[in-house]
């Protein structure tokens, strides 16, 4: 803001611009405090996103020392004139903080005459480049672009606030500190807020914080950092809390203080096995993720999360009351559920609750005990009618496709929006199943794995699977799968099994699967899994090469042999066979 004598005396305008959290206001305040004594009058006025021009003008006048009682009755133009007249023969310093609107600036700017040659200074701050350019339209004006802190400065700021040691960061905290600072991206506000929260919230009270994402920062390395996460309860306006893959083993009961929290991501914390009972207080929670943890909810918690729309992944044990509570979450759209100990009472309670969830769009069911009973899927087939919104159904429970056939035959419209179907432990796939599933007009991804196949030939018809992008059907060594000309017209990924022994015994020694014409449309990947018990042990490499050459005779390039038990995969450039 310095220059020759003439330029020093002209009205000088400076605009500080940069995204939120960089410290624009802090810098402006520091400048104001340092130089305000050099001016006849001064004002520091915050504006914000939805300002009232009259209020802004009144605040400037009052801060300058002109608190006349008539200010409340004056309109915009009168206030601008009054401010213009008041400043006419004064050397002033005015800082207008956080301007969002060019029109607001254009209206206020009439009060500041360029004929003021007393060395006055006008500073604005904004997040918007076009606003800063509007504030500094003459050659004498300056735009100052705020930049994020360097890595060194970020570390200094973080260490100063969180570690009371003169030597800086202890070795044991270096990696987690690096992870956290990487997420902060050099933004001082983020660094200060997170460090203060981890330090117990004693140095600042960051009530303004809406998002705190520490995901993938390994907090589990430090018991003291885990302990200090208790300070998160002070962030009372928090909307988003990301603690996924942080290694935490415990969640503080103070989480219940976050009355405005909408997203809580605790995924992939494998040592986390309990949620605090105070979680029930989070009545605004929309998204809760505890995927791959060992969390079993405390009875009475789930039924109070009445705003929840996405729930991943709740572990159900023998406590039927938890399964029943799910039925009270009427807004639920996405549900991932896991069963640890399956029994008929638990399954019945779950299915009864599921029947009350009319907005389900995505349902994923897993189990950890490697259950062999078909009870759950049979109950779903008999008692549950999929809501018309259902777009994704995933299950690794033992199942028979009779349940799916039942849903479709009763009312095909209920699966009219189903775009993804994944069933990884199906007892058997019959030709009727293939044709019924192929008739689902919205289906784009299919993954079915048969565990006990008896039908030896499955044919993928040309009139089915018209929107299929990802097709995966694995029937092991007990069946061969063939494709009619024109089948899977939009497929980008195709994976299927070939029972070599079955193909030979049924006269298909040339392994004609109908691939040649269809492969031209596969944009990304095709995998053929050659499956036969002891196939690789009893087959010489040359003979295997011959089999594969027949299957994909047009493929150019070197074929690479692979083996894993009785499954072989051949890899070519751009496609996998």
N, C-alpha and C positions, 0 to 999 in steps of 0.2 A: 504493500500500500504506500510505498515510498515513491518519490520522483523529484523533478525539479520544482522550484518554488511555485511556478504558475500551476502546474498540474496538482501540486499538493493542496492548493486552495480551491480547486474545482470540487464539486460534489462527486465523490467516488463511490461507485456501486460494485459490490463483490457478491457473487452467488456461489455458495458451496453446494455441490451436487454429488450424489452417490446413493446406492441402495440402502435400505434400512439396516441399522445396527453398526454402520461404519464409524459413527462418532461425530456426525455433522453438528449436532446440537452441542456436544461436549466441546468441540473446537470453537464454535461460535461463542459459547459462554466464556471460555478461557480468554479469547480475544477481548470480549466485552469487559470482563473483570480487570484485564490488564490496562486498557486504554481509556476507560470511561471517565477517569478524572481529568482528561484533557479537553472535555467538551462542556458546553454551557448546559445542555440537557441531554438526556439519554432515555432509551426505552428498549426493553427486551420483551417481545410479544409472541407467544405461540399461536399458530393458526389452526393446523389440523386439516382433516380430510373433508369435513362438511362445514365450512365456516359461514358465519353471518358477517357480511361486509361491515354493517353498521357497528357490530360488536368489536370487530378488529380495529376500526377507526377510533371508537371510543376508548378501547384499551390502550392504544398508542398515545392518545391525548392525555389520558389519566396518568400513564407511566412517565410521560414527559413533564408532568407537574401542572396540568391544566384541568383540574377536576371541577369544571363548572356544572352547575345543577341542570343547565339547559341541554346537556348532551343527550339525554334520554329522549328528547322530543324532536331532535334534528334528523332529517333524512340523509341519505348517502351523500348527495351533492353538497348539502350544507356542512356535513362533517368534513368532507374533503377540503372545502374552502376554509373552514375553521382551522384545520391542521396546516394548510398551506400558509395562512396568515400568521399562525403562531410560530412557524419555523423560518419565516422570511429573513429575519436578521439575526439568526442564531447559528452557532456552530453546534451541530447535533450529531449524535451517534444513535442510530436505530437498527435493531436487529429484528427481522421478521422471520420466525422459525417455522419450518415445515409447511411450505406452500405447495398445494397440489393443483391449483387451478390458475391458468393463464388469465382468465377473465377477471378473477379477483385481483391479480397483480395490476392489470391494466386500469382497473378502477382506482386502486390505492395510489398508483404511480403519479396521478395528476397532482397529488399534494406535494410532490418533491420537485421543486423548481431547479432546473439546471443553471439558473442565474445565481444560485447560492455559491458564492466564492469565498466562503469562510472556512473551508477545509472540513466540511461535513462528510460523514461516512454512513453508507446504508448497506447493510449486509443481509442477505437472504439465504435460507437453506431449503433444499428441495430434493426429492428423489427423482424428479422428472427432468430430463435434459432440455426438453422444449420450454419448460417453465424457466429454467436457469438462463436460457438464451434470451427469453423475453425480458427477464429482469436486468439483463446486461446488454442492451441494444446499441450503446454508443462505443466509440473507439477507446474511451478512457476507462470503460468498465472491464471487469475480469471475472472469468468463470474458473473456479477451482474444483477440479475433479478429485474426489476422495477415492483412495485405493485401499484394498485390504492390507492388513499388517503383513510384514515379511515373516518368514518362519522363525527367525531369531527373535523378533519383537513379540510374536505370538507366544513363544515359549517363556520369555521373560514375564509377560503379563500373567500368564497362567500360573507359573511357578510362584510368583510373588504373592498371589492370592491364596494358593492352596497349600504351599509348603512353608512352614515357619523356620526353615533352616537357611542359614546364610550360604551354605554350599549348594543350594538349589535342590533339584529333584534327586531323590535317592535312586539307586540303580534298579531296585525292585519295581519302581513305578514308571520307568522310562517308556516301556512299550505301550502301556495303557494310556499314558499321557500323549504319546505320539498319535495313537488312534483317535483320541478325543479331539486333539488339535486339528487333525486332518478333516474331521467332520465340521469343525468350526470355520474352516476356510479363511482364516485371517480376519474374521468379523469380531471386533472388540466386544460388542454386546453379547455375542454368543459365548465368547471365552469367559467374560466376567460372570455371566449368569451361571454357566455350568460349574465353573470353579467355586463360585460362592455356594451353590447347592451342595457340591461334594464336600466343601469345607464346613458344612453345617448351617449355611445361610446366615452367618453372623455379620458378614461385612456389608452385604447389600440385601435389600428385600426386593427381588425381581418380580414384583406382582404383575408386571406387564407381559411376562413370558407366556406364550401360547403353545409353543412346540419345543419339546426336549427329546432329541433322538440320539441315544448313545449306542444304538445297535452295532454289533460287531466289535465293540470296544471290550477287551477282556477284563472286566471288572472282577472276575472270579479269582484273579491272581492275588488280590489284596483284600484281606479281611477288613482292613480299616476303611477302604473305599466302599466295600459293601455296607459297612456300618454307617458310613456317612450318607448313603442313599436314603437314610431315614429323613434327611433334610428335604427330600422331595415333597413332603407334606406341606411345606411352606409355600409352594408354588400354586396358590389356590386357584388361579385362573387358567391353569394348564388344560389344553384341549387334547394334546397328542403326547404320549409318553412311549418312546421306543427303547426297549431293553432287550431286544431279540439278540440271541447269540452273544450274551455278555458274560456267561458263566455264573450268574448270580444263583445262590442257593436258597435265598429267603427274600421275601418281599415285605417291606415294613408295613405295619398296621396303619401308619400315617397315610397310606394310599387312600384311605376312606375320606380324607380331608379334601380331596380333589373333586369337588362337587360338579365342576364343569367338564370333567374329563370325558372325551368321546372315543378316543382310540387308546388301547393298552395292548402293546405288542410284547409278549414274553416268549415268543417262539424259540425253539432250539436251545433252551436252558435245561440240559439233561439232568441236572441235580436239583432242580426246583420241583418239590413234590407236594407243596401245600400253598394255598392262597389264603391270605388273612381273612378272617370273618368280616372285617370292616368293608370288604369289597361290595357288600350289599348296598352300601350308601351311594354307590355310583349310579344313580338313577338316570343319568344322561349318557351312559356308556353305550356306544353303538357297535364297537368292534373290540373283541377280546380274542387274542391268539395265544394259546399255550401249547402249540404244536410240538410234538416229540418230547414233551416233558412228562412227568409222572403225576400230574395234578389230578387229584380227586376232589371235587368241590365239597365244601362244608355244607351239610344240609341247611336249607333256608337261604342260601346265597343266591343261587340262580334265579329263583322265582321273583326276586326283587329287581333284577336287571331288566326292567320292563321296556327299555328303549333298545335293547340289543337287537342287531340285525345280522351280525356275522359272529359266529362262535366256532373257533378252531383251537385245539382239538380236545374236547372234554373226555376224560377217562371214566367210564362207568364200571363199577364193581358190583358186588352183590346187593348194594344199597338201592332198593327199588325206588325209594323216595326221591333220589336224584333224577332218575329217569322220568318220574312223574312231574317234577318241577319244570322240565323242558316244555311241557305242554302249555305252560302259562306265558311263554315268550312269544306272544302273538305276532310280533313284528319280524321274527326271524326269517331271513332270506337265504343264508348260507350256514350249513351245519356240518361240521366234521366231528364224528363221534368214534370212540374206541371202546371196545369191550375187553376187560381183563379176565373176568371170570364169567363165562356165559351160563345162564340157566333160564328155564322157560319163564319163570316169574319176571325176571329182569327184561327179557325180550318182549313179553306182553306189555309191561309198563312202558317201555320205549315206544312200541308201535302205537299204543293208545295215545301217548303224547304227540307222536308224529301226526296222527290223524287230526289234531287240533291246530297244526301249523299250516295254514292255508296259503302262505306266501313263499314257501320254500322254492328256491330256484336252483340250489346246488346242495346235494346230499352225498356225503362221503362216509362210509362205514368201514372201520378197521377192527381187527381183533389181534390180541397178543398171545392167546393161549393155543393157537393152531387148532381151533375147534373143528370137529369133523361133522357136527350135526347141521342139518339143513333147516333147523327150527326157525331161526330169525327170518331168513328169506322166504320160507313158506308162509310165515305169519304176514309178512309184507304183501305177498301175493294174494292172500285171502282177505285181509282186512284194510289195507291201505290203498287209497286211490290217489295216484300222483297228481298234484295240482297242475293246472294247465301252464303255470309259469316255469315248470321244471325244465332246466336246460342242461344239467349235469348230474349224472348218477355214477358213483364210484363205489365198488365193494370188493374187499378181499375175503369176505365171508364165504364159506361153502354155499354154493347155490345151484339151483336147477333153473333152466330157462323157462320152465313152466310158469313161474311167477311173471316174467316179462310177457309171455304169450297171453296170460290172463289179463294183464293191464290193457294190452293192445286190443284184444278181442272184445273186452267189455266196452271200451270207449277209446278209439284211436286218437281222439282229439286231445286227450290228457297228456300225450307224449308228442304233440305236434311241434313243440319248441325244443325238444331234446336234441342237443347238438353234440354231447359227449357222453359216451357209454363205456365204462371200464369195469370188466368183471374178470378177475384173475384166478378164480377157483371154481370154474363151472364144471359140473359133473360130466356133461356131454353136450355137444352141438349137433343138432339134426338139420337136415336140409330145410325143413319147415321153419326152423329158427332163423336160418340165414335169409330166407325170403321175407319173413315177417320183419326182421330188423332192417333189411334192405329197403323196406317200404316206408321207413321213417324219413320224411322229406327234409327235415332240418339237420339230420345227423351228419356231422363233419369229422368226428373222430371216434373210432371204434377200436377197442382192445379187449379181446376175449382169449382166455387161456383155458383149454379143456384139460381136465385131470383124469378122465376115465372115458375115452372115446371108443364108441363101438361102430358108428356109421363110417364106412371106409372111404366114401367119396362125397365131397362137398363142392358144389358148383356155384361160383359167383356170377349171377345172371347180369346180362347187359341192361335190364330194365330196373335194377335196384341200385342203391347206394349212389344216387345221381349227384349228391353234393359232397360226397366223401373226400376229405383231404388227407387224412391219416388213417390207414387201414392196417390192422394187426390182428391176425387170427392164428393161434398156435394150438394145434391138436396133437402135437407130439408125433410119435412114430406110427400111430394107429390109423392115419387117414392121409389121403392125398387131396389137395385143393386145386381146382381148375378154374380158369377164368374164361367166360364167353367173350368173343370178339366185341369190343366196345364197352366192356365192363370198366367200372371205376374211371369215368372220363375226366374227373377233376383231381384225381389223386396225385399228391406230391410225395408221399411216403407210403410204401407198401411193404409189409413184413408178414411172412407166413411160413408155415412148416411144410415139409415134404416127407411123408413116410416112404422111404426108398423101397423097403421090402413090400409094402402094400401095393405101391405102384407097379413093381415087377410082377407080383402075383396076379394082379388084375390086368396084365397084358400091356401096361404102359411102359415098356422097357426103354422107349425113346424119351421118356419124361416130357411128353408134350403137355404143358400146363396152360397153353394159350397165352403165353407171356409176350411173344415177339411183337405183335402189333400193339398191345397195350403199353409196353414199356416206353414207347415213344412219348407218351404223355406224362411219365413220371418225372417231375421236375427236380426232385431232390434225392430220393433214396429208395432203393428196393433191396430187401434182404430176404433171401431164401435160406431157411434153416433145414439142412438135411438131417433127418432124424431116423435112426434105426439102431436098435440095440446091437452093440458090438460092431457097428458098421465100420468105424475107423480102424478097429483092431484087425478086422479080417479083410481089409481092402487096401491094396497097394496104392501108392500115390498116383501112379500113372492111370490106374483104373478110375480113381476118384476124379482125376482131371477129365477123363473122358465123359463121366456122368455129367459133370458141370458144364462141359463144352456143349453137350446136347441141350441142356437146359437154357443156356444163354450163348448160342453159337455165334451171335453177331458181336459179342463184346470183344473189344480190342484191348490190348495191354496185358501185362503180366498178372496172372492169378496167384494169389497168396493163400496157401493152405493154413487153416486154423483148426484146432480141435479143443473141445471142452466136453468131457464125458461123451455122450453120443450125439452132440450137436456140432455141425461144421458150418463155418461162415467163410465165404469167399469174398475178397474185397477187390474192386476194380476202381479205376479213376472216375470219380464223380458219382458212382453208384456202388452199392454193396450187394454182393450175391453170396 
